[in-house]
Amino acid sequence: MAEKAVLVIPARWASTRFPGKPLVMIAGRPLIQWVWEAATRCRRVREVVVATDDRRIFEAVRLFGARAELTRSDHPSGTDRMAEVAARIPADLYVNLQGDEPTIEPAEIDRLIAGIGSDPIATFRRTLAPEEATNPNVTKVVCDRRGYALYFSRASLPFVRDVGRDVPRWAHVGIYAFRAEALRRFVRFAPGELEQAESLEQLRALENGLPMMTVPTAMRCAGVDVPEDAARIEQILKQR
């Protein structure tokens, strides 16, 4: 019998750079609807839920026919918000998909769910482009030989001392699959020093000894971070 996977899309109103971002209109639909519609095309996902702390987002999601769950407003991360919803909806696996990336590829989410195997957590890595190496907005990950994450950082990783030496460089794609017990453990840990220093929630797992498998992907998600991104994303979606 196939495991039950629930995909949760955390969506909050109070984005620092773009307040109200989930409801910005793109090609006639709110951003959160585009993300939800893409998620519903995942074959391994039984249910898609939007988790929000804002009544306006909640009502908008219900209006286009999706399931929405109201959550507390004090969660330190999207994974913590997902865990509140997970406590209400039993499942074997939970997928955390950011609510500002409407260009995700459903088949890749299915690969992530398949790729978790018996591991507690799985996420994506892709080849890091040379121009991204020093960009703090692109998270880097270094892995062991089996593909488990060793560290995530906004800094350039790894440091290559010998000029000319070739070494794999990976960017992190921030979509996660959690086994139910791993998610419960994750949210019991307080944000650690590394998580707070880098502002990267995935470091909480590594700081507390939770292994995280990284699944290679060629997917490059285009997100909406600031208002100016909306027009660019609209053109991408129209081309599709």
ABEGO torsion letter per residue (X at the ends): XBBBBBBBBBBBABBAABBGAAABBBGGBBAAAAAAAAAAABAABABBBBBBABAAAAAAAAAAGBBBBBBBAABABAAAAAAAAAAABBBABBBBBBAABAABBAAAAAAAAAAAEABABBBBBBBBBAAAAABAABBBBBBBAAGBBABBBABBOBBBABBGBBBBBBBBBBBBBBBAAAAAAAAABBBBAAAAAAGBAAAAAAAAGBBBBBBBBABBBBBBABAAAAAAAAAAAAAX
